[in-house]
Amino acid sequence: MRATLCGGLVAIACALAVGCATTRPVHYYTLAAASVPANQVKPDGPAILVGPIEAGELLQDTRILYRSGANMAGAYEYHRWTQRPATMVREGLLRALRSSGEFRKVLESTSSTTGDYLVHGKLYEFGEVDDPSVKTSISLQLALIDTKTNRDVWDRHYSREEPAAGKSMKDVVESMDRNLQQVLNQAAADIGRFTAARH
């Protein structure tokens, strides 16, 4: 996968050189959206609001990140997500919570929505890891606020790696898709168990 790392330098060199007319195309990738059955609601369950998922500076744009060993990290210039990772995580969390069947309703948090709990979090890692085999890694912190008291009542850190079937970007994206679904399904189940115990 490292062959694309010099792409940024090549692009700069082409911009400066006379007669350099070829450019590399940017490839965009998205994660599969799991279908959510329309009847997965629990009438006596709590209402959940899904708030913002914050992310570190490297995760603020759409370039697919990689890490090699403990200290070297970078981003592919020509391989990008269609959305920022934190946005994909938030949308995936909405789907996972809705499909769990544990809640009366699950909504995006806005100034006009109300609910019993607000989920928010921070994404620390979302990318490829070469160490030495290729895999993907997700590190995500989620917390639950009781909206009646405005206090954090639940907090959990999820960290998971998923092997890639090969070394191509397609393999990396498919690995990330599986990885994120596992993390979010686990989070939805944990939140469901916690809220059920309180009601």
N, C-alpha and C positions, 0 to 999 in steps of 0.2 A: 504493500500500500504506500510505501514511502516515495514512489516514483513521482507522485503529484506534488511533493513538497516544494520543488523548485519552481512550480508554476508561477508564483507571485514574482519571483526574480526574472523569469522569462518574460512575463508580461511587461515589467518595467523596462527590460532591455529592448523589447520590441517597440515600446513607446518612444524610446530614445534613438533607435536605429532607423536609418533611411531605408525604405523599401520593405519593411517587415509588415506584411499585410495579413498574416494568419493569426487568429486568436483561438484559444481553446473554449469550447462551449461549457457553460455551467450546467451541471446536472442537479435536479431537485428531487428530493425524496420525501415521502410522507409515510406515516404509520397507519396501519389498517384500523378502521373504526369498527369496533365490535357492535353488532346490532343489539338493541335493547328492547326486549319484549314490552309492549304497551301496558300490560296488566301487572307489572312487577311493583306493586305498592302494598304497604301495610297500613290499613286505615287507622289503627291505633298507635302507629309508630311516630317517632319524632320527625319534625321537618328540619332538613339539613340545608344550610347555605354553604356554597363553595366560594371562598374568597380568593384573594390573589396568591399565586405561588411566586415568591421572589427567587432571584437567581443571581449568581456571581457575575462579575464583569465578562468573563470569557463566554458565558452562556447568554449574553444579551443579544447576539445576532444569530443568524441561521446557519453559519458554517458548522459542519460536522467536526467535532473535536476528536483528538486522539491523544493517548498518553503512552509513552514507552518507558518502562521501568518506573522508578519512584519519583524521578525529578524532571523528566523531559515531557513537555506538553506542547501541542500546537493545534492548528486548525487547517482543514482542507479548503483551499480557495475555490476549487471547482466542484465540490460536492457539498450541497447545502440542503437543509430541511426546508419545507414549504412554510413552516411557522417556527417561531422561537420555541426552544425546548420547554420553557415554563408554560407556554400556552398549550402545547400538546399534552403536558402533564395535567394541567387543569381540566382540559376537555376530556381526557381519559378518565380522570377521577370522577367527574360528573357522570360519565357512562357507567363506571364500575359501581358507584353508589346506587344509581337508579336500578341497575340490573340485579343488585343484591336482594331486592325485595324486602328490605328491613325498615324502610322509611315511608312515611306518609307522602312526602314530596322531597325532591332534591332540586334546588334552584341555584343559579348563579347569584352571588351576592351583589345587590345594587342598593341604591339609596331607598328604593321603594319596596324591596322584598323583606319579608319577616320570616323567622324560623326559630327553632329551639336551640340549634347549635350552629356555629360558624366554623368551618374547616379552613385553615390557612397553613402555609408552609414555606419551605425554602429548598430549592434544588441546588445541591452541591456538585454533583457529577452526573454527566449524561453524555457518554461518548465511548469511543473505541479504546481498548487497552491491548497493547502488544507486549506480552510478558511471559514466555516468548510466543505462545499461541495467541491467535486473535480472538478476542471476546469483547463484550460490551459491559459497561459498569454504570449503575445508577446509585446515587446517594441522595436520599430525600428525607427531610424532616417534616412531619405533619403534626399539627396541634389542633385541639378542639376547644372552642370557647362556648361556655354556657351563656346564651344571649340575655338571660334574665339577670345574671349576676355580673356579666362581663368579665368573667374570670376563666383562665385556662383550667380545664378539668382533665385533659388527656393530652399526652405528648408521646410521640413514637418516632424513632429513626429507622429508616429502611435502607439497607445497603445490600445490593445483590449484583452478581456477575453471571453472565450467560454466554456460553461458548458460541462462536460463529462456526458455521459449517465449512467455511473456506476463507480465503483472503480477499475476495472481491468486495466492493462496496455494497452490492446486493446482499451478500452474506452478512455484512455488518448491520445493514438496515433490518433484515429479517431477525437477527439476533436481538437488536434493540426492541423490536416490536414484541417479541416473546417476553423479554425481560420486563418491559414496562407493564405489560398486561399482568404478569405475575405479581409485581410489586403493588399495583393498584388494586387488584382483586384481594390481595392479603390485607391491604389497608382498609378496604371497604368492609371486609369481614370483621376486622378488629374493631372498627368504629361501630359496626352493628351490634357486636357483643357488648361493648361498653355502654352504649346508649340503652340497650334492652335491659341491662342490669339496673339502670337508674330509673326506669319507668315502670 
